């Protein structure tokens, strides 16, 4: 059961979550929606994984955002740590994506400056569509070639590290404008540093973790505050599901 806290005037109820999370119509550029989870005391993970903080409502929204996205953007290290596989076509996903005119399933777009992914990784072997590997010219050519031979769409975006503006342009050229970003913190921090995040969906987990886990976004610099506008608040099982949009002039 997912209930709505705000707004309350005419917004859809729990069985119509799709309307809460639908991307804007008529996009002319990539729209980056970050979807993250945090404990009450600001931790992004427990023992290296976000799963202990999640729950049914959070997983439902994660699946829904994937259903509505053209591509799922994620850092390679996060995908490995969280045991990612390719996204599967379920009956509910098939109905929604067919109805909305989207592709069969959204591909994963893996961000890595090293291209250090084994060709027998489930990210390459356990998937319905090949992943897109967004890497840079400094990544070893042999590793890039091995990923291409394993079926990945290897994209060079940047010289010494992945240039995320160029990476998003490459996704745009492939018709992938609804970008669902699932982190991790370094990728989200880099996107924020370049002001490339349009929307943040943040699940606030009813847990206190302590420990030394990081925040949902990290980067080497001091960071620049970005103004955000609250779009909606849902709650279920003591979790808050917050959605914020970027305030732009």
C-alpha positions as CSV (number, residue, x, y, z in Angstrom):
1,X,0.0,0.0,0.0
2,X,1.5,3.3,-1.1
3,X,-0.2,6.5,0.1
4,X,0.2,10.1,-1.1
5,X,1.1,12.9,1.2
6,X,1.6,15.8,-1.2
7,X,0.2,17.1,-3.5
8,X,-3.3,16.0,-2.7
9,X,-5.4,17.9,-5.2
10,X,-6.4,15.7,-8.0
11,X,-3.2,13.6,-8.2
12,X,-3.5,9.9,-8.9
13,X,-3.8,7.4,-6.1
14,X,-1.7,4.3,-5.3
15,X,-2.7,2.2,-8.3
16,X,-1.7,5.0,-10.6
17,X,1.9,5.5,-9.7
18,X,2.8,5.8,-13.4
19,X,1.4,9.3,-13.5
20,X,3.7,10.4,-10.7
21,X,6.9,9.2,-12.5
22,X,6.1,9.7,-16.2
23,X,8.8,11.6,-18.0
24,X,8.0,15.0,-19.6
25,X,6.5,14.8,-23.1
26,X,8.4,16.0,-26.2
27,X,11.9,15.8,-24.9
28,X,14.5,17.4,-27.2
29,X,17.5,16.4,-25.0
30,X,18.3,13.7,-22.5
31,X,16.4,14.1,-19.2
32,X,18.4,12.6,-16.3
33,X,16.3,11.3,-13.4
34,X,18.4,10.0,-10.5
35,X,16.9,7.4,-8.3
36,X,18.7,6.8,-5.0
37,X,18.0,5.6,-1.4
38,X,19.4,6.9,1.9
39,X,19.1,5.9,5.5
40,X,17.8,8.5,8.0
41,X,21.3,9.3,9.0
42,X,22.5,9.8,5.5
43,X,24.1,6.5,4.6
44,X,23.9,5.3,1.0
45,X,24.7,1.6,1.8
46,X,25.1,-1.0,4.4
47,X,28.1,-3.3,4.0
48,X,28.6,-1.9,0.5
49,X,25.0,-2.5,-0.7
50,X,21.8,-0.5,-0.7
51,X,19.6,-3.6,-0.5
52,X,19.3,-3.8,3.3
53,X,17.7,-0.3,3.3
54,X,15.2,-1.1,0.6
55,X,11.6,-2.5,0.8
56,X,8.7,-3.4,-1.4
57,X,7.6,0.1,-2.1
58,X,11.1,1.3,-3.0
59,X,11.6,-1.8,-5.3
60,X,8.2,-1.1,-6.9
61,X,9.2,2.5,-7.8
62,X,12.6,1.3,-9.0
63,X,11.0,-1.1,-11.3
64,X,8.5,1.5,-12.5
65,X,11.2,4.1,-13.3
66,X,13.0,1.4,-15.3
67,X,9.8,0.7,-17.1
68,X,9.5,4.3,-18.1
69,X,13.1,4.9,-19.1
70,X,14.8,4.6,-22.5
71,X,18.1,3.6,-20.8
72,X,19.3,2.9,-17.2
73,X,22.6,4.7,-16.5
74,X,24.8,3.3,-13.7
75,X,28.4,3.3,-12.7
76,X,30.1,0.0,-13.5
77,X,31.5,-0.4,-9.9
78,X,28.0,0.0,-8.5
79,X,26.5,-2.4,-11.0
80,X,29.1,-5.0,-10.0
81,X,28.7,-4.4,-6.2
82,X,24.9,-4.7,-6.5
83,X,25.0,-7.8,-8.7
84,X,23.3,-6.3,-11.7
85,X,22.1,-8.3,-14.6
86,X,20.4,-7.1,-17.7
87,X,16.8,-5.8,-17.2
88,X,14.2,-8.5,-17.9
89,X,10.9,-8.2,-19.8
90,X,8.1,-9.1,-17.3
91,X,4.4,-9.2,-18.3
92,X,3.8,-5.8,-16.5
93,X,6.8,-4.3,-18.1
94,X,5.8,-5.6,-21.5
95,X,2.3,-4.1,-21.2
96,X,3.6,-0.7,-20.0
97,X,6.4,-0.3,-22.5
98,X,4.3,-1.6,-25.4
99,X,1.5,0.8,-24.5
100,X,3.9,3.7,-24.3
101,X,5.8,2.9,-27.5
102,X,9.1,2.1,-25.8
103,X,11.7,-0.5,-26.7
104,X,11.4,-4.0,-25.5
105,X,13.5,-3.4,-22.4
106,X,15.8,-0.5,-21.5
107,X,19.5,-1.3,-22.0
108,X,22.0,-0.6,-19.2
109,X,24.5,2.1,-19.9
110,X,27.6,1.4,-17.8
111,X,30.0,4.2,-17.0
112,X,33.6,3.2,-16.6
113,X,36.9,4.9,-17.2
114,X,38.8,1.6,-17.3
115,X,36.5,-0.7,-19.3
116,X,37.6,-3.4,-16.8
117,X,34.7,-5.8,-17.1
118,X,35.2,-9.5,-17.6
119,X,33.6,-10.8,-20.9
120,X,31.8,-13.5,-18.9
121,X,30.2,-11.0,-16.5
122,X,26.4,-11.4,-16.1
123,X,26.1,-7.8,-17.3
124,X,27.1,-9.2,-20.7
125,X,25.8,-12.7,-20.6
126,X,22.6,-12.5,-18.6
127,X,20.8,-9.8,-20.5
128,X,18.1,-9.5,-23.2
129,X,19.8,-6.5,-24.9
130,X,23.5,-5.7,-25.0
131,X,24.7,-3.0,-22.6
132,X,26.2,0.3,-23.7
133,X,29.6,0.8,-22.2
134,X,30.4,4.5,-21.8
135,X,34.2,4.7,-21.4
136,X,37.1,6.9,-22.5
137,X,40.1,6.9,-24.8
138,X,42.5,6.2,-21.8
139,X,40.8,2.8,-21.2
140,X,43.0,0.0,-22.5
141,X,42.2,-0.8,-26.1
142,X,42.4,-4.5,-25.5
143,X,39.7,-4.3,-22.8
144,X,37.5,-2.1,-25.0
145,X,37.9,-4.6,-27.8
146,X,37.1,-7.5,-25.6
147,X,33.8,-5.9,-24.5
148,X,32.9,-5.1,-28.0
149,X,33.6,-8.7,-29.0
150,X,31.3,-9.9,-26.1
151,X,28.5,-7.8,-27.7
152,X,28.6,-4.5,-25.8
153,X,28.1,-1.2,-27.6
154,X,31.4,0.4,-26.6
155,X,31.3,4.2,-26.7
156,X,34.3,6.5,-26.3
157,X,33.2,9.7,-24.5
158,X,36.2,11.7,-23.3
159,X,40.0,11.3,-23.1
160,X,41.3,10.6,-19.6
161,X,37.9,10.0,-18.0
162,X,34.3,9.7,-19.1
163,X,32.9,13.1,-20.3
164,X,29.3,12.8,-19.1
165,X,28.0,15.6,-21.4
166,X,29.5,13.7,-24.4
167,X,28.1,10.4,-23.0
168,X,24.6,11.8,-22.8
169,X,25.0,13.2,-26.3
170,X,25.8,9.6,-27.4
171,X,22.7,8.3,-25.8
172,X,20.7,11.1,-27.4
173,X,22.1,10.1,-30.8
174,X,20.7,6.6,-30.1
175,X,17.2,8.0,-29.3
176,X,17.7,7.4,-25.6
177,X,16.5,10.5,-23.9
178,X,14.6,9.2,-20.8
179,X,17.7,8.5,-18.6
180,X,17.1,6.7,-15.3
181,X,20.3,7.0,-13.3
182,X,20.8,4.5,-10.4
183,X,24.2,5.9,-9.2
184,X,26.4,5.2,-7.5
185,X,27.6,8.2,-5.5
186,X,30.6,9.0,-7.7
187,X,28.5,9.0,-10.9
188,X,25.8,11.1,-9.3
189,X,28.3,13.5,-7.9
190,X,29.9,13.9,-11.3
191,X,26.5,14.5,-12.9
192,X,25.7,17.1,-10.2
193,X,29.0,18.9,-10.7
194,X,28.1,19.3,-14.4
195,X,24.5,20.3,-13.6
196,X,23.2,17.4,-15.6
197,X,20.6,16.1,-13.2
198,X,17.0,17.2,-13.9
199,X,15.2,15.2,-11.3
200,X,16.0,13.3,-8.1
201,X,13.8,10.5,-6.7
202,X,15.0,9.8,-3.2
203,X,13.7,7.1,-1.0
204,X,14.3,7.9,2.7
205,X,14.6,4.5,4.4
206,X,13.4,4.2,8.0
207,X,16.8,3.0,9.2
208,X,19.7,4.3,11.3
209,X,23.0,2.7,10.2
210,X,25.9,4.7,11.7
211,X,29.2,3.3,10.2
212,X,31.3,5.0,7.6
213,X,29.1,4.7,4.5
214,X,29.1,7.7,2.1
215,X,26.4,10.0,0.9
216,X,24.3,9.5,-2.2
217,X,26.6,11.8,-4.1
218,X,30.3,12.4,-3.8
219,X,32.9,14.3,-5.8
220,X,36.5,15.7,-5.2
221,X,35.4,19.3,-5.2
222,X,33.5,21.5,-2.8
223,X,30.3,21.2,-4.9
224,X,27.9,23.8,-6.0
225,X,24.4,23.9,-4.4
226,X,21.6,23.2,-6.9
227,X,18.1,24.4,-6.2
228,X,15.4,21.7,-6.3
229,X,11.6,21.9,-6.2
230,X,9.5,19.3,-4.4
231,X,7.2,17.6,-6.9
232,X,5.6,14.8,-4.8
233,X,5.8,12.8,-1.6
234,X,4.6,9.3,-1.2
235,X,4.9,7.0,1.9
236,X,4.6,3.3,2.6
237,X,5.8,1.2,5.5
238,X,7.4,4.2,7.2
239,X,9.4,5.0,4.0
240,X,9.2,8.3,2.3
241,X,9.5,8.4,-1.5
242,X,10.4,12.0,-2.5
243,X,10.6,13.4,-6.0
244,X,12.4,16.7,-6.6
245,X,12.8,18.6,-9.9
246,X,15.7,20.9,-10.8
247,X,14.9,24.6,-10.5
248,X,16.3,26.3,-13.5
249,X,16.2,29.9,-14.6
